Amino acid sequence: MVELVAPTVRLRDAWLDAHREWGPGVHEDGFALRPSDDVGSPGGFAEWVARLEFDEDPAQQHDVGHVYRWIVEDGRVLGGIALRYEFDGATPPMGHIGFGVRPSARQRGLASWALGEILGAARAVRLQRVLVMCADENTASARTIESGGGVLEAVRQTPFGPARRYWITL
């Protein structure tokens, strides 16, 4: 059964397997991975997961709220999805939602399912609409966003290249 789970060190080996499948780099959307994160060592992985937990903790005094979830099936990490929202109502620069599914798990509807689930979290924090972006050439993500109710606003240049900007009204 597929489920969304909060990041946990318990799934380190499964997460590393997904990370290896993606290849080198920190390009997996939905994982909030930074170039400085040392996920290869047990201690570094634990620090990264602790940062994600800290970022999501509503008791902390953050300017930005976060919800991080991993897409997991039978102990295997298939992808990740993240919700980012600014408490002052501003839109985060790279959008409210980022997601990614490992190559071997694509074309199963997992991204669409996870997007629907995270939109529930966006409603729970009283967002009226969310910005979801994808690389201009990423037609699979564009279809996922569109099937989730995304309406294309524009294609704009970002530090990562041209990106489609979609708004989903909640």
N, C-alpha and C positions, 0 to 999 in steps of 0.2 A: 504494500500500500504506500502511495506517495504521500508525503507530509511535509509541512514547513516546520523546521525546528530552529530554535535559537542557536547561534554558534556555540560550540562546545569542544573542549580539548578531547573529549571522548571519541570524537570523529576525526582526529588528526590524520590517521593513516588514510581514511577514505577521502578526506579533503585533499591531501597531498597527491593521491592518485588522480583526482580530477584536475588538480593544478598541473601535474605532469602531462596530462592529455592535452591541455590547452597549449602547452609549450612555454618557452621562457617568456618572462615579463610579468607585468601586473595588470593585464588587460581584461581580466575576468570581471565584467560588470556585475554589481550586486554584492561583491565581497568587501568593499571598502579597503582594499589592499593598497598600501603605499609602497613606493620603492624602498623605503627604509625598513619595512617590516621584514624580520628574519624568521619567516615561517618554516624554514628548513630545519631549524634546531628545535628540540622540545621546549626549551625555555623561551625562545623567540615566538614560537607558535602560541604558547600560553600567554605571553605578554600581548600579542595581537588580539587574541580572544578576549582578554581582560579589557583591552581598550574598547572593543566593540560593546562589551557589557557596560562599561562605564559610559560610553556615548549614548547608550539606550536608556540608562537609568534616569527616570524622571525626578529623582531626588537630587540629582546634580544640577548645578546652576549653569546650564548650557544656553547658548544663543540659538542653537540648532538642535532639533529633535531627530532621533534616528530610530528606525526599526530595521533590524537585520535578520534575515531568515535564510536558511539553507534548504534547498529542495533535496529531500532524502527519500530513498526507497530501499528497503531491506538493508539498511546500514551503508548504503552507497550514496555519496554526495553527487547529485546530478547537476546542481547549479546553485545560484544564489539570487536573492532579490533584496533590494534596500529601499526604504522610504526615508527621505530627508525632508525636513520642513523647518522653516525659520519661524520662531515664535512671534516675531514682529510682523508676520504676514508677507514678508518678501519671499521671492522665489529663489531657491538655491541656484547658483550659476549653471550647474550642469543638470538642472531639473530636479524634480521631486523623487523620481523612481529610476533605478538602474537595475538591470537584470541580465543574467547570462546563463546559458545551459551548455554543459560540456558537449563536445562534438558527437560523441557516441550516443547521447540521449536526446538529440534533436529530432524534430519532426514527429513528436509524440503528443504535442499540445501542452507540454509542461510549462512553457513560458506563459502561455495564455491563462492556464489555470493559476499559476503563481501571481500573475498580474491581477486577476480577479480577486484573489485572496488579499493581496496587499492594498488594493483599493478599499477593502473593508477597514483596514488599519488607518487609511487616510481619512475615511469618514469618521472613525472613532476620535480622531484628534481635530475634528471639525473643519477639515479643509473643504473648500467649495469646489475647487478644481485643482488638477495636478498637471504639471509639465513633465512629459516623458520625451527623451531625446534618443536618437540613434544615428549612427553614421549614415550619411546619405546613400551609400551603396549597399547598406544592410537591409535588403528587401524583406528578409525573413522577420527581422525585428519590426520593420515598418508594418508588415501585415499583422503581427501580434498586437501592436499598439492600436492599429485601426480596428481590429476585431474587439478590442477592449473599450472601444468608444472614442479613440483618439481622433482628433480633427487637426489636420496639418495647418499650422500657422505659417511656417516659412522654413526655408533651408538657410542656415546661417553658418558663417565661418566660426570655428572654435579653435582652441589650442591643439585639438586632435584632428582637425580637418573639418570639412563641411558636415553639418549635422541637421537632420530633420527635427523640427520642434513641433510636438503634438500636445494639444490640451485635451484632457478628459474632464468633463463636467461630472461631478459626483451628485 
